[in-house]
Amino acid sequence: MSAVEHGGNLGEARRLFPQTTQPWLDLSTGINPWPYPIPPIPAEAWTALPSPDDTRELEAVAAQCYGVPFDACIVATPGTQAAIQWLPRLFPAGSVAVLSPTYTEHARAWALAGHHVLEARRWEELESATIAVIVNPNNPDGGYFGREELLALAAEKQAKGGALILDEAFADVVPQISLASMAGTPGLIMLRSFGKFFGLAGIRLGFVLAEPSITGRLRQAMGAWAVSGESIAIGRVALADILWQNGTRASLRTARQELDADLTGAGTVLGGTDLYRLLQTPHAPALFRQLGQAGIWVRRFADHPRWLRFGLPGNAEAAERLRAVLARHHSRETHAM
């Protein structure tokens, strides 16, 4: 199976645009450019193995933050990606429908685990599969579904011996759409990402919310010390800091509105979340080249050549660099008409 393209990977940017001399501005991911300030980390977080009590305390704080009703319905993982790779191994090989286009690792992980995978384009195509996978809100277009239809789908999959896998990696910016309060519902398994909203993707921390039989099996499958001591220490502080979280949501919303205004002249903003925006334009390949030549790396899509995804510029200088390229692009396309 071929490699999957992701955001980040500035090595690829440098290979594609070797003549670029400016420092690279990475707008290819959906990671908060204003990260949570790293708190003091106890020395033992680096020197001692994390204890089960440490992990349970982290999970209790996360449960309170997300609104999970029972601590037994949450398990910490070394990043959401690890959970995506482990979950297919908890189910016997069967049929899996992934509502697409979306984060490509879902389909890849289930296929590598021996499942028959359908990349569904319509809701109706989810019905025949034993397992359904939905990213809510979706990456890259930000689309989302309501509580009742998702719970009905989970019940239907449960009746077939399967489940609804609901990836809520970007739900921190729209917590009102999360089903975290329903954790423990049979047939419903949710993923939560720590690194994207908190801007600390490098520490590799995520959570799975599900009924205790699933969280218990996942904990056993991952083995001892799955989450590092420094991740536990940072996660406990950040997840308890509700004041920072509320302020960050407001700041991200304002930054997203400003980015939308900057992108409007370059094409049609199809959607996204407050952490990334999806632009559609027939001139996407040309704009991608112009951005790359100016040292700005954005996410392109092999299957959708008219799409480009933009993360948030992290400061005024970065925003101005982006605006300058967008203005030059708009001028060129206008003169070419």
Buried (B, 14 or more C-beta within 10 A) or exposed (E): EEEEEBBBBEEEBBEEBEEBEEEBBBBBBBBBBBBBEEEEBEEEBEEEEBEEEBBEBBBBBBBEBBBBBEBBBBBBBBBBBBBBBBBBBBBEEBBBBBBBBBBBBBBBBBBBBEBEBBBBEEBEBBBEBBBBBBBBBBBBBBBBBEEEEBBEBBBBBBEBEBBBBBBBBBBBBBBEBBBBEBBBBBBBBBBBBBBBBBBBBEBBBBBBBBBBEBBEBBBEEBEEBBBBBBBBBBBBBBBBBEEBBEEBBEBBEEBBEBBBEBBEBBBEBBBBBBBBBBBBBEBBEBBBEBBBBBBBBBBBBEEBEBBBBBBBBBEEEBBEBBBEBBEEBBEEBEEEE
